[in-house]
Amino acid sequence: MKLYLPRLTLKKQPVYISVLAVIVFMSTSTGFDFYSHAVAYYFYDMLLYNADLLLGEIVLPRYWLLSYLYEITSRIGIPIGFVSLFLIVFPVYSIVSSYENTENDNGLESYSLVELFSFLLLIIISFFYSGASLASLWFLALLKTKKTVFLVGGLLHPIGIILFGIGSLILNYKIFIRFVILLFLVMSFFYVCTYFSLFTSSIVQSPRFEISLDNVVALFDFAINKKGKEIIGVGVVTLLFVLSKGVLIQKINILQQIRISKTYSNLMLFLFVSAIVLFMANKNSLIKSIRTISHHDVIYIAWFDWGDKDLKRKETPWTLTSKRYIY
């Protein structure tokens, strides 16, 4: 008897956009947020970020569920760069896959300006990687695909509670209920981790915020002021996605009516990514490390230090942090 395994089929356009997103992420320098995460969670047994305390009982790490993902993978010897790559590629691929092929007047596959700008902004979000931008990216994937798996993105960063709480309620009340259930389950996980001090991320010494029912509004105001750029960016992308789906707007919106062939669209995206790579060429990045076959220490811990932490014997979080800004 022959055993037939299901074939994994990948769509060309989603793969192409995902590869471009990966390339810009690989071109980020050690001064970007990602490498701050890499240094902090390389030393997973040290408390380097102040956590928040919910109702005096539950420790909320700086990056919520993302902190636990970083710490757990670091503990088992996986560089966090690969965790971050998955967290980027999964939503980007899913978003682009949800677009249907459309032909222009010449019978060629094409994209509207709205769709092209949407792809462009996905690449920009991938370049400016942070906990908040990840939550934004997964929120956009939820908006576009309606798949509940992307509700997890609402717990990757505190700003996700605002985005997903309000967004899922507007999108579909059933999705909102699922998000509330997921939030309860994750908070239960946080409580267990706190109670048994299972991880470094479960410990708090001097809380950044002590969250209670009395100061929730003040904390939301703080989050909006601190992450206003990310919220504006998500608002712009969300608007573009709405424009690309609305039947009425498709008939009257000139941006939706202007179509560019798939070939030219992909060429413009490629040139945009090439410009970013060239601009970042002389900065310490993964691409430069591969090109020069030499590894900056911060690049090394983020991508190449599998298993035991080699540099922990001679480096500290503070020495590696200082190296982030040495070019």
Salt bridges, closest charged atoms under 4 A:
ASP45 OD1 - LYS312 NZ 3.31
ASP52 OD2 - ARG208 NH2 3.08
GLU71 OE2 - ARG75 NE 2.91
GLU109 OE1 - LYS262 NZ 3.55
GLU115 OE1 - ARG259 NH2 3.51
ASP297 OD2 - LYS323 NZ 2.60
GLU315 OE2 - LYS323 NZ 2.48
